[in-house]
Amino acid sequence: AQSVTQLGSHVSVSEGALVLLRCNYSSSVPPYLFWYVQYPNQGLQLLLKYTTGATLVKGINGFEAEFKKSETSFHLTKPSAHMSDAAEYFCAVSAPSGSARQLTFGSGTQLTVLP
Amino acid sequence: SQTIHQWPATLVQPVGSPLSLECTVEGTSNPNLYWYRQAAGRGLQLLFYSVGIGQISSEVPQNLSASRPQDRQFILSSKKLLLSDSGFYLCAWNPRGSGNTIYFGEGSWLTVV
């Protein structure tokens, strides 16, 4: 079984500052890891995913995440926040041998970008 | 290209009334399909998934049901809505061979009054 913990349900950053959203996972096997973004009243949009290979994954909108097995982490970062980044972000984990129905989501982190 | 659509976008229904939310996927065949619910402050909950026409699996006991009458159509229904059914409902699909990647529709807001 897998689980995901997103540290901080609310994160505030100033425009132009570094964005760091934390995600730690628990999995008995090497996991697949995902970050999704949800803007108000919209569905979730895939930002990036890690399955195998390079541990630093680049996604859309300038976001990237690094899979660190030793720390069981998959933190999401962006060097410079933009007002349009204000949204809720979800980390998710699944086992490679499982199906997508076994995708486990974190409880989400609401990102606020201050002018 | 592959797209997913669900409707209606918003719905206000009285307690005890029926519900029908519809979802269709375009540009693919034989997708895995999912219904999720997102209640305020409670994250995402998988309600139903389907691997083919007429094949529905329920993840949690509830007042809702799902059907898949066609390959790319997934319907969420209820005969009698409860107040607790209020929430944001998301249809999603998973391309085969995508490494468990799920893609979501636009969502449907249901308010039961």
Interface residues (C-beta under 8 A of the other chain):
Chain A: Y32 F34 Y36 N41 Q42 G43 L44 Q45 L46 K49 T51 F90 S94 P96 G98 S99 A100 R101 Q102 L103 F105 G106 S107 G108
Chain B: N32 Y34 R42 G43 L44 L46 Y49 S57 E59 L90 A92 N94 S98 G99 N100 T101 I102 Y103 F104 G105 E106 G107 W109
